[in-house]
Amino acid sequence: MFPILICEDDSRQLEQITQIIKQYCAIYQGRFEIALATSNSAKLLEYINEYNIQGGTYYLDIDLGQEMNGIDLADKIRTIDVTGKFTFITTHEEMAPLTLKRKIETFDFIAKHSNDYLKKQLMTNLELVYNRFIQQQKRKAITVVRFKVGNICYKLPIDDVVYITTSDKSHRLTLYTKRGKHEFYGKISDYEEECLELTKVSQSTLVNFDYVDMFRVDKRMIVFTNGLHVECSKRYVVEIKNKMQGINI
């Protein structure tokens, strides 16, 4: 999961931001975790130093009312976490150009308007941040699936894989392709980590959405272009519906 760190000096707004992000994390489990929510900028710097946070997602108030403002804080964070993503939450939208002047790569600005507005903007922002992280990971992802059947080692293009699922036989997986299937020893978790092009739809199944023909929401059934089908878990229904509707998540 990707770490989220929040720094906001107003305790009420800190709680509000934290609760909205927790709601997102509850809907899309396994994407983000709140590593730290604090009103103290020094505490945040101490935390990322101690735990060597890399690739963090930071939500910072520009006007912290402390020795350093949010832009100063982002500047210091950047010396530790060179790939972190910064979103500034502020009532001072006029300060946005300062991030360019200070050469701070900013992902987004969110204005402190109504509670509903803040929630909508944060939810959208989290989707975009997650999508960006996944795109970055996919560039590094493997483009083949490797497995062994008996004494024969196979290497299949990921584009040929329809889905991978656990077998009825203990400690085995079944991999379905456009032309057939292969059964071999393995753990689904290994392929979940390696094959980022495949989407997890249950604890036992990874799916290539290029081959999905339809999604039966009432039965939680994913139907493939070759006529095969698998059942998804309840927790993944929203994500699958979004994918079928062409929403990047």
N, C-alpha and C positions, 0 to 999 in steps of 0.2 A: 504494500500500500504506500501511497505517496503522502509524506508528512505535511500537515498544515500548521502554520504558526501565526498567531494573531497578536497584535499589539495595539491596544486602544486604552487611553487613559480614563475615559468615562466608564465607570463600572456598569451602568445600565446599558450602554451601547455595546460594551464588551460582551455582556451576557446575551444581548439580542443577536449579535453577529454569531456568537458561539452556538446558540440554539438553532439558528437557521442552517448553519453548516452541519450540525448534528442531524438535522432532519434529512438533509441530502445524503449523508453517510448511511442513515438507516434505510433509505430507499435503495441506494446503490452500494450495497455492502462490498467491501473488499477493494474499493477504489482509493479512498483517502482515510486518514486518521488524524485527529487533532493532537499534535504532539505537545503544543503549548498554547495557552491563552493567558495573556498577562497584560497588566497595565504598566509594566516596568520595562523600559527599553534595555537597560543594563542586564536584566534577568534574561531577556531573549538572547542577547549576544553571548552571555555566559552559557546558555543552554546549547546553542548551535556550535559553540567551541568545544564544549565537553563531549557532545555526542557526534561531532563532525558531520552535521547535517549537510547533505548534498541533494540538489534537485528539490528543495523545499518550495512550498507555495505559501507566500506571505501576504497577509492582509494587515495593512498598516494605516493608522490614522496619521494624516500629514501633520496636523497640529496637535502634537502630543503634550504640549505644555510642560516639557521637561528640559533638561540641558540640551537635548538634541530633538529636532523635529523628525517626522517620518522619513523625509528625504535624506537627512543625515544618517538615520538608522539604516536605511536601505543601502546607502553608500558603504557603511561599515559591514553590513551583512555580505555584500558583494565580494569583499576581500576574503571571506571564508567560504561562502556558498556561491561559486561562480556560475552555476546553472539555475539558481533559484528564480522563481517568477513572482513579481511584485504587483499587487493590486492595492491601490490607495483608496481608502474610504474616507471621504472628507466633505466638509461644508465649504471648503476653500478651493473651489474649482479653478480659480484664477492662478493657483500655484502650480497647476499642471505643467506649464512651460518650463518651470524650474528643473523638472526631471530631465528634460532634454539638455538644458544648459549644463547640468551636472553629469550628463552622459550616463544616466541610469536607465537601463532597459526596463521599461514599464509595460506590464501586460495589460492593465486596465485601470480605469478610474471609475469609482462608484460614488455618486453624490448621496449625502445623507438627507433624503427626503422622507416620505412616509414609510411606515413599517412595511406595508405591502410592496412599495416600490423597491425598498432595500432587499426584501426577500426575493422578488422576481429577478433583480439584477444579480444577486449573489448566486442563485440557482443557475442562471444562464452562464455566469462567469465560471462556475465550477465545471459545467459541461465542457466549456471551451478549453479550460486548463487541462482537464482529463484527456480530451481528444488530442490536444497538442502533445502531451506526454506519450500517448499511444502511437501517434505518428512518428515521433522520434525513435521510439523503441522498435517500430516495424522496420525502420531503415537498417537497424542492426540485426533484425530477426533472420533466422535461417529460412531458406527458400526450399528446403527439402526435408522430408521426414525419413529418418533412419530407423531401421529395426532389423531383428534377426529371427529367422525361422529355421530351426535346426542348425545346420552348418552354413546356411546361406544368408549373407548380409544384403539387405535391400536399401535402396535410396530412391525414394519417389518424390517427384516435384509436388510441392504443397498444393499447387493448383489442381492436381489429380485427386486429391483427398476430398471425399464427400463428408465423412464424419468418422470420429474415433470414439469407441465406447468400451466399457468394461464387458468382458465375456462372462457367460454363465460358469465357465471354468475358472477355478481359483487362480489369482495372480496373472490373469491373461487379459489382453485387449484384442478387440476386433476393429480393424481398419477397413472402411468401405471406400472403394474408388469408383471411378466411372465404369470400370470394366469388371469388377469383382470385389473380393475381400481377402484379407490376410489376418490370421490369428497368431499372436506371439506373446511372449512373456513381457510384462512391463507394467508401469504405474501411470495412471492418467495424469497425475500431478506433474510428472516429468514432461509430458507433451504440452501441458497447459503452460508451463514456463517457457518452453522452447518455441512452440508454434503460435506466435502471437496473431497470425492470420486467422486462426480458428477461435471461435467464440464459445465460452463455457455456457451451457444451458441447463446443466444439472451437475451434481457431484460426480457423475459417471460418464458424461458425454461432452465432446467438443465438436463443434459444427462449423463447416465452411458455408457461409451464407450465400456464396455464389451459386450454390446448388439448391437453395431453399425455394420451393415453389409456392407454398402457402403456410400460414400459421392458423390453426384452429384454436382460437382463444378459449372457447367453451370447454374443449378437451385438453387444452395445453399441449396440442400435438403439432409438431413441426413436420411438414410433408416435403420430401425432396423431389427433384425433377425426375428421378428414376423410379418414383413410386414408393420408396422406402419411407419410413417415418419413425420419429422418436418422440418421447414425452419430455417436456421441460419441467423444471421445478417452479413453484409459485413465485419465488423470489426473483426469477428472471423474466417474468411475463412482460413487465413494463419495458425492459430493455429490448426484448425481442420485438414487441410491437413497434417500438421506435425504429428499429433497424428495418422492419418491413415497410415502414412508412417513409423510409429514406432519410431519417434524422440521424445525423452523425453524433455518436455518443462515445 
